[in-house]
Amino acid sequence: MNKKEADELARACAESIYARDIAAQSLGIRIHEVKSGYACLKMTVRAEMLNGHDICHGGFLFTLADTAFAYACNSYNKVSVAQNCEIDFIRTGAKDDEVTAVAEERRRGSKTGIYDVSLSRHDGELLALFRGRSYQIGGEVIQ
C-alpha cells in the first residue's frame, strides 16, 4: 500500500470511528486531519468544561489528547486501545479557547505503538504533552 492509499485508509477509519464516537461528538471534538499514524483534532473549551478555578478542567484536555491518540493508532485499520497514557499539564486553558491536539506516531510494532500528543491553544501556546501506548486487540475498524 502506498502512502496515498494508507492516508485514505486512515481517513476512512477516522470517519468510521467518529460516527460512533458519542463522547467526542458530545464534547464538540472535531477532526481536522488524519493520516497514517497521525491525527489532528480540535475542541473549543465551553463553560461546562471549566473547573472551580475558572480554567479548563484537565480531564477534558486529557480526553481530547486521548481521542487524537486513538484516531492516530487506529489509522491502520487494526483495532487498538490504550495500554497506558500519561499527561503533563504546562499551561491552563480558558473558556472559548480552541485547543488543537496533534498526535504523532513515534514507534509502531506488531501489536504495540507509542504516540505523542501535543495540545496547543489557538495562539500557539503549548498547554500539555501526552504520551500514549497502544495495544492491538484484534479486529478491523472498517470491513
Steps between C-alpha positions, in 0.01 A plus 500: 500500500644838402488812721197647325302178546614472864388858570164435330455192719589707807235760411240229440582342838467839672164570337374156602615541860364856524155388383482281814704723734221655706749632759699698242186629332344611829816694593510671162827332401556542127728313263734743325738255330582129516779318323670170556632512861390862544191689615419866557178573691354822638268592787367830627496537880140556610368639831405153624864391458627749758600391850474686831798718406322620183750317275453200275479182707802281425273202437362666188849570369596139573190383313588707194857365503380142554257535210771627263722212616219253428444631148874486424557147631184364329599655166633166372156333524616284791288541813730650762437616856702687759737288702638796695477879481652791685471876471700800614301822534706807411250787478130546564220531249217751523142527382478542120858380441524282193735217598679296234626149571767363267573128541815363339621143487844446648522121469273228370566133553297193412255551790605817684572862420618820664336833417571854619224760507554873540211722607522864396278804529393690188780752562760220488562479876572142607251381764598136553708206381347152496657162426290196423593138452263299284422130476328326210222278631403344167236584245464776246360852537323474163424194289 
